[in-house]
Amino acid sequence: ATRECVLSSIEIGLGKSGRRGYSLDEVAIVPSRRTRAAHEVDLSWQIDAYQFDTPVISAATDGVTSPQVAIEMDRLGGLGALHAEGLWTRYEDPTAVLARIAELAPGDRTAELREAYATPVDPDLIGLRVQQIRDAGATVAVSVSPAHTEALLPHITAAEPHVLLI
C-alpha cells in the first residue's frame, strides 16, 4: 500500500525551497465510509535521517519545552524543540524564575518576564542543554528566532543539535 500526502513547496530564499508544515488548526480529519484498523494507519514522519512515530513537535517556548520535556517527547515518539533564546539558556537553573512568574497574576507577569529575559543567553548553557538531551538518547532540536539566528548560530552549531529550527 502506498501513502499519499499533500505537501506544498514554498520558496525560502536564494533559490531554495522547503515543505510547509501545518498546525493542528489547519488540518481537518474527515471520516470516510470505511473504518480503518489501527495497524493500517501510519503517523510516522521524518526530518532528514530522523524518524518519529508521533507527528508532534513541541512548542519551543519556556512554558512548554524544558530539556526534560524534550527528552520525554522523544520517548513518546515526537520531537521536543528547545528554545535557544529561552530561560533554559539564560539561567543555570531557571525553575525558581519560572515558579516566581507562575505565581503572579497574569497582569503582573510582564515586568517579571522583562526582568527574566534581560539576562543574556549564555552560550555555554546552549551546549549544556543540548548535551543533556543528547545524553538521554533523545533527538535534539533547537529553535532560534530569525532575528537572533546570526548571533546565536555559531554557539548552536558548536553544540551540534540534530535539528535546527528557525
Secondary structure, DSSP 8 states (H G I E B T S, - for coil): --------EEEEETTEEEE----GGG------SS---GGG----EEETTEEESS--B---STTT--HHHHHHHHHTTSB-EEETTSGGGT-SSTHHHHHHHHHS-GGGHHHHHHHHHHS---HHHHHHHHHHHHHTT---EEE--GGGHHHHHHHHHHH--SEEE-
